[in-house]
Each structure stands twice: as C-alpha cells, then as structure tokens.
Amino acid sequence: MRKLLSIIMIAVIALAMTGCGSQTAKAPAGSDQGDTGKIQKVNIATGTTSGAYYPIGNAMAKIWSDKVPGVKASAQSTEASAANMNFLQQKEAEVAFTMANVAVYAYEGQDTFKGRANKDLRGMTFLYPNVTQIVVRKDSGITSLKNLDGKRFAPGATGSGTVTNSKEVLGEYGLNFWDKDKGNVKADYVGFTEASELLKNKQCDAANFSGAVPLAAIMDVSNTIDIKVISIEPDVIKQIIAKYPFYYEYVIPKGTYKGQDEDVHTVALANLLITRADLSEDLVYKLTKGIYENLPDLLNAHAITKYIKKEDSNKGMGPIPLHPGSIKYFKEIGVIK
C-alpha cells in the first residue's frame, strides 16, 4: 500500500512540475509575442508645458495611438530642443521637436554638442516657424536689444534651443550672458512660465520667448502687465542671417499680442520633427502619414500648426538626411520626385 501511495505521489509531483513548466513558457498577458500584433512604443520629446511643442506633441501622440495600427505614443515635457537631441542620442526618445539650428549643431557636433556629433539623426518633417520674441515691460524704457547691457535677461531654460537662439541674436549686439568673465547681461535660466512670472514681478528686464506666434506665455504676461515685443534692427537682421543661414526675417503683425500697436521685425528659423536612423522605414512612413492625414487634429491643439503644409514638409533640414520612411511618404504625395 505504501509503495502504491509513493508511486501516486511521484506522479502527482511530476504532473505539477509539468504544469509549472508550461506556465513559465507562456508570455505574460499583454506582452509582445513575436512580430504579430507587436506594439511599438513611441516616446515624443517635446518642450515645456507653456510652449507650443508640448500641446502639439500631445495631439500627435493621440493621433498615432488612435489612428496608426500597432503604435502606442506618449508625449513627454522636456527642456526642449537641446535636451531633446540628447534624448535621441541616448535612445530615450524616438521622435523629438527641435529648432533647426540645434538639430544641425547636434548632427555636426558643434556648439554645446562639440565632440559628440550624432550622425544617426534623421529628419521627419518641417513643422512651422520658430520666432525670436524678446519681451520687455512697457515701463522698462527698453526700446532696442542694445539697451539690455547691464540688465537681467531670461534667455531660456538650461538645455533649451531658446538659449542658443538668445546667444546668436544678442551676440550680434555685443551682448554676452553666457560667459562669467565677459558677460555684460545677467542671465536667469528659466522656462517660459517662470520667465513670465519674473517679468510680472519686475524680477527681470527682458525674456526671450522663442517659439510659435502667438505664444501662450506671452499672452499670459500681456494680460497682467503692459508689454513690448522688441524689434531687431534691419542691419542686425542681415548680420544674423549672413552668419547663421538657417535664420530668415519674420514679421509679427501688429495686434498679435495685447497692446502691440505696430509690426515687430525679428528673425525665425524652422521647427523640425527629428527621429533616429534605427527606426524602421515602415514605422516612420506610418507616423509621417499619420501627421499629414490628420492635420485638423493638430490645428485644434495650436493655431501655429496651420503652417504645417505638405509642400514645405522636406524643407529646413540642412545637412540632416530625411528618414527613408519620410522619403517614401513624400514621394507618394509628390513632394519629392
């Protein structure tokens, strides 16, 4: 009898072990199982919550998640352009918003990216103009950027393309906020929300809100205090364009912001959507197509997206190659022959 019980117990244990083995061989619920039904996660690096990148990135994530099969996208708030290029290099993002100058510097290993060129950057599409908008309090007495000598200035958040833009523009006036030894302007490295508060509270004299037109952060300031958006003199605009060919002249029409009673002459450059070379042609094709087939959804997120047009889609990349997936889509719609 004991022998029979022992045999039965051994059989039960063996069956239990077999059952455990088959359990561990199965993929857990919700995981990827081969290529069939695989979900591709796409992390979008955007910008600060008070800028344009963030709401547009969120709308883009929703489009891709809802309308592109096999994609689950999410938008992350970041310090914008320069930080986003780092996220791409570290493979912490699949897609990133950036200003054209920062993308070129990252690709070629210049400026803050010196010694670490990222030749794996690939262009997805041109988005819209990124406009230099330097704002002062109307009661500050500042009428030209040359008046910023000795003043407090918010050039943008550390790691943002706005800081790079501020360097390029103010540098043409002989102003320097980035060098402790040579600096003649005191810098407060903060994002748009904090810069708005500094202006309202008279804790800084000027701030660069480089971005879309109109920009929510500037509208917020103008609803609290009287502001002035400073024009760049024509000769300085020419100098900037000659030195940095990715810039072009831009006019902010009067009435764009509360109390703005004249046109503002400034400079702008392209905002781009950049990705990585290691993303598949099929994925980037579907993402690019998803953008252009759902432009009304982006327009609901921010008015600046009215500038996203198929005929401009492959412009502004400079030396950065377009991703094969984007090329495939642009050829399909006749933008590239």
Beta strands, then each sheet from edge to edge (+ up, - down):
strand 1: 40-45
strand 2: 71-76
strand 3: 95-99
strand 4: 121-131
strand 5: 134-137
strand 6: 152-154
strand 7: 186-187
strand 8: 206-208
strand 9: 227-229
strand 10: 248-252
strand 11: 264-276
sheet 1: 2+ 1+ 3+ 11- 4+
sheet 2: 2+ 1+ 3+ 11- 10+
sheet 3: 7+ 6+ 8+ 5- 9+
end
